[in-house]
Amino acid sequence: MRNTSLRPVLCLALLAGTACAQRLQNVDMVFSMGPFRGSQQVIAGSNVVVSASTGASILWSFGYQVARTSAASLWIDLPFMFTAGGSGAGSIGGSFNTYMSPYTPGFRFMVPVQQRVSIYGIAGGGFGFFGYPTIKIDSGPTVSTNTTLHGVFEFGGGIDIRLTQHLSIRGEARDYMTGVGLSGATGRQHLVPLIGVAFHN
């Protein structure tokens, strides 16, 4: 009698374990790096010219597959970008740092083109912290860094080359669109090329 009563419980546990295993197969984690390019610009409302050196970008992202067919798959994409911005100087003296830290959850659409190769597009939006040059007035005008919180949209794409069942190489470019003149950009766009590895479970 006891064995009979345990059968439904064991069946439910087995089904739950199978569902969890299937869910884990739809997850990937990516770690990638790339350059964060500096540029020359004029501080708004002045004739002060500043230029920044190239820094580095680090991206960690988490993906979860929500739909799949034989032709394509749709993923939730949760990227976390951190940049070690390049240092810069202005024509009136002083120094500043360009950096950004955007958080742009969105979607990834992947299309397999070969057995081990997929291409994909990314779109998302959110907010981020951006460092940019400003003029500081103390004993005399100098260039320094200011930080602001701003909305940001993200678009991009890349290629995924699967090495094993659990590991692939991924190269991509992400374009972050935000306010004018932030983080060393002359306009609204921050194009960041990246290369790294993806871990699949």
Secondary structure, 3 states (H helix, E strand, C coil): CHHHHHHHHHHHHHHHHHHHHHHHCCEEEEEEEEEECCCEEECCCCCCEEEECCEEEEEEEEEEEEEECCCCEEEEEEEEEEEECCEEEECCCEEEECEEEEECCEEEEEEECCCCEEEEEEEEEEEEEEEEEEEEECCCEEEEEEEEEEEEEEEEEEEEEECCCCEEEEEEEEEEECCCCHHHCCCCEEEEEEEEEEEEC
